[in-house]
Amino acid sequence: MEAKYRIGYIDEDVKQVKKYQRRFRNYGIEIIGYEFHKGMTLDELMHQVYESDIDLLMIDYKLNETNQVTFNGEVVESEFYDKKPLFPHIIFTNKVEQAEPHVEDWKIIFDKDDIFSEDDEDEKKIQHFITTLFKSIEQYKNHVNKKKVIVSELLEKGEKEGLTASEKDLLVSKQEELLALDKSEKNEIPKHLLTEKTLYDLSKTKKDAEDFLQSLIDKRKK
């Protein structure tokens, strides 16, 4: 089956990654694994994650069982949430009882053994899980695309006939909302939707542009 979505799966056990690559393939999902090595830092792992082109992130809870890293999945989830707060992600683990005391949002914890039993008899449960993942992905994409459409339409209008004061305010607010969705080192929002120069060109006064640029600078300092 051709893959509909790409899902990143953080697990230090290569065999587990390959196992779920096979299982998810039947449901139109391509599983992307990440490389681990002895002493790897959280920053090194997250760099791989942010560079990967994925639609959802799955995180195994128990990552330090082989002593390659010193942290577990809740640390990864917290870091990821800080950088990409609305991007769909889950804790996918068979250590649910260990994960719950450390994960703030229990709704993102899914038990591997409940979903994929050894005999794979409970197809309804699997389908419900897959549907949940797909809906989470689609909801996020729709949320982002609505903001992109508004920004694109305002940019186009501004280039043709200029913007009113309220339209400029709306453009700035939607750009800031897009920026807030992704604070990673590789922001996925198209640069032409977030360019300071574009708004400067649309602004009728130098002060408008300077105020906007300062607001971005102040935001990024926080």
Secondary structure, DSSP 8 states (H G I E B T S, - for coil): ---SEEEEEE-S-HHHHHHHHHHHHTTTEEEEE----TT--HHHHHHHHHHS--SEEEE-S---TTSS-S--HHHHHHHHHHHSTTS-EEEEES-HHHHTTT-S-GGGEEEHHHHS-TT---HHHHHHHHHHHHHHHHHHHHHHHHHHHHHHHHHHHHHHH---HHHHHHHHHHHHHHHHH--SSS--S-GGGS-HHHHHHH-SSHHHHHHHHHHHHHHHH-
